[in-house]
Amino acid sequence: MDTTSERERSYGQAQFEIRNVLARIAHSSDEGTLEEYGACFTEDARWEMPGQVVRKGRTEICLAGAERRASAIAGPGTRTRHLISTTAVTVHGDEAVAESCWQFYVGTGGRPVLASMGTYRDTFRRTDEGWQVTERIVRPG
């Protein structure tokens, strides 16, 4: 007899899909395209980090990614990596919150160096395209 309810399976599937979105953001930040990166966010998403301009909307979020690439801070060819761990996901219907720790490494072509670390607080919405981030709050430290 299967004791797992449909609700529990649905909750578990949502958590799995959200964790994959978090991984896609990290992968596309390091080696993917800005289109792949942007697809992880809703059109009206908000991205916030202390000391940085708050980015509002997918277009501004992608422009910030383009600026980081142009400055060789992150992106393809920079030999940098975003690692995400200890993620906790809470799902409430078609909305969810994920809290994760992140580490940012430079010099990954040789001896990687931890350049910074902190936490992400990501708010998600289930859309026709799947789960997407509506708000990312980045906290260094």
N, C-alpha and C positions, 0 to 999 in steps of 0.2 A: 504494500500500500504506500502510495506517495503522500508524505506528510507535509511537503512543501506547498504552501498555498500559491495561487496565481499572483497574489499581491507581493509575496516575498520574492518570487521569481522575477517579477517586473521591477522591483526595487533593486535586486541584484544586477539585472541587465542594465538599468539606468546607471548604477555605480560603475559598471564595466565600461559603458560608453563614455561617461564623463572622464574616467581615468585615461581613456584613449585620446580624448580631446586634449587633455593636459599634456600627454606625450607628444601629440602632433604639434602643439604650440612650441614645445621645447625643440623638437626636431626641425621644424620649419624655421625657427629662430636661428639655428646653427647652420643648416645646410639646405633648407627648402626655399621656395619662392615666397615672395610677399603675398601672392594670391592665396597660397596654401595657408599662410599665417593668418591672413585676414578672414578667411572662411571659417575660422574657429570662433569669431566674434560676431555678435549681432550688429546690424547696421547702426544701432543707437548705443553701442557699448561705451563703457567708460573705463579708462586705464589711468591709475594714479600711483605715483611713487614720490616720496619726499624729495624735494630739491629739483623736481622735474615739472614741466608744464603738464597739467591734467589734459589727457587726450580724450576727446569726445567724438564718438562715431568711428566706424570701421576705417574710413578714409584717413582720419587723423592718426589712428593707431598704426596703420600701414606706413604713413609718412614718417612716423617716429622710427619705425623699423628701418626704413630707407635711410634715415639720417644716421642711425647706428652703423649701418653697412657702409655708408659713404665715409664715415669717420674711422672705419676698420675696428670698431669696438666689438662688434659681433657680426655673425653672418658667414656665408660661404667664403672659404679661403682664409678666414681669420684664425683658424685653429683654436676656436673657443667651443665650450660645451656647457649647456644648461642641464643640470641633473635635478630631478624632482623626486622627493621621497616622503615617507611618513604622511601620506595623504589620507585624510578622513573626509568622507563624502556623506552628506545628509540630504536625502531627497524628500521633497514635499510635493507630490503630484507632478506638475510640469515645471517646477522650479527646484533648484538645488544649490547647495553651498559646498565648496571643497576648500579645505585648508591644507596646505602643503608646505614642506620645507624645500628650499632650493639652494643649490650651490652653483656658482659660476666659475668655471676653470678657463684659464688662458694657457697658451703654450702646449696644447694637447698633441702636437706633432712630436714632442720629445718627452720632457719631464713636466707634466701638468702642474700648474700652480693654482691653488684656490685663491681667486681674486676677491670674491665676495660671497655672501650667503644671507639668507633671510627666510621670510615666509610670504606665501601668496594666499590671499583670500579671494577666491573666485566665486562669483554668483553666476548661475547658469539658468537658461530657459530652454525648454524643449520646443523646437521650431519645426517647420516643414523640412528643413535641411538636417535635422537631428539636434543634439544638444550643442548649444553655443554659449560662450561667455557673454554676460551682459555687463559685468563689472569685474575688473581685476585691481586689487589693492596690493601693491608690492611694499613689503616692509623689510628693509635691510637690517642685518644684525642677528 
